[in-house]
Amino acid sequence: MRQRSLGKTGMQVSPLCLGAMMFGAWGNTDHDESISIIHRALDAGINFIDTADVYSAGESEVIVGKALAGPRRDDVVLATKAHGAMGRDRNMRGNSRRWLVREVDNSLRRLQTDWIDLYQIHRPDPDTEHEETLAALTDLVRAGKIRAFGSSTYPAHQIVDAQWIARSRGLGRFVTEQPPYSMLVRGIERDVLPVAQQFSMGVLPWSPLAGGWLSGRFRLGQEPPTTHRAGRMPQRYDLSTAENQLKLHRADALAVLAEKYEMSLVDLAIAFVLAHPAVTSAIIGPRTMDQLESQLGAADISLSAEILDAIDEIVPPGTNSSPNDGGYEPPELTDASLRRRGS
């Protein structure tokens, strides 16, 4: 695979990044099979792997560590994330220095490595200042435990805020952003992607298949498939809601478009994400070997302006098909007291 620059880090990565969320209890519980999938991806030219501490409570990192044990580690750009709750203790989560300094060592141990190439903050933390987080991450770079750091699913205004705090305080900055992006989830085209370009950040979209909606299995007139994700997040796939009906109709129209141009919907979906000039790598998250094989060819597909225009007609640029697809709800929307002036 032809490689791309990861922001301004100097690291070169494949246009497909192997996401490891489905390795472990959340997806494929067979460690040997998961390791075989990872090795097949590496043999196919993928040199970029993304996981997180919270995926299956650390099990995903353990599997990735087993797969990369030995000489393979040196050839892989390895990314993981921190922020999610890893225990009942309220201090075992979030973006504080106290937690990040502790959790990076936990990740290093699970991954069986001495360093992490890209350490990402999984979500914003309203209880922690950006300066606190950036200062801790800068120290982790100086300690040699991580090479670079980035954000994940940050709103555009928080990306800008973090960049300016880093500049004004003389701290390292977020060099990448990992947002949700697909043909059905295009909201970041309005702000996050232009901001990332402005600050020369690498962009690593997650869920280019929109949580399976663009797998080709969701079609009008057919019974909806039973999936692992639907079992964990049933509201995202409840076809009795208007927003999911809209997604179904759009997914079906996109499948018809793919058939017209003699490609699979999976290839169309991933190629669409890779076509945006701000995007560095699309994160694919296979659970099985067949799923991996079905996605590998997308890196070689270039979409014409005619196809991209047709996609725009089905899903308008800068829009999400469902308000639940943004990946992050700011506390001002989930806590009514933050929207109301006290007496």
Secondary structure, DSSP 8 states (H G I E B T S, - for coil): ---EE-TTSS-EE-SEEEE-TTBSTTSB--HHHHHHHHHHHHHTT--EEE--TTGGGGHHHHHHHHHHTTGGGGG-EEEEEE-S--SSSTTSSSS-HHHHHHHHHHHHHHHT-S-EEEEEE-S--TTS-HHHHHHHHHHHHHTTSEEEEEEES--HHHHHHHHHHHHHHT-----EEE-B-SSSB-GGGTTHHHHHHHTT-EE--B-TTGGGTTSS---TTS-----HHHHH-GGGG-TTSHHHHHHHHHHHHHHHHHHHTTS-HHHHHHHHHHHSTT---EEE--SSHHHHHHHHGGGG----HHHHHHHHHHS-TT-BSSGGGSS---HHHH-GGGGS---
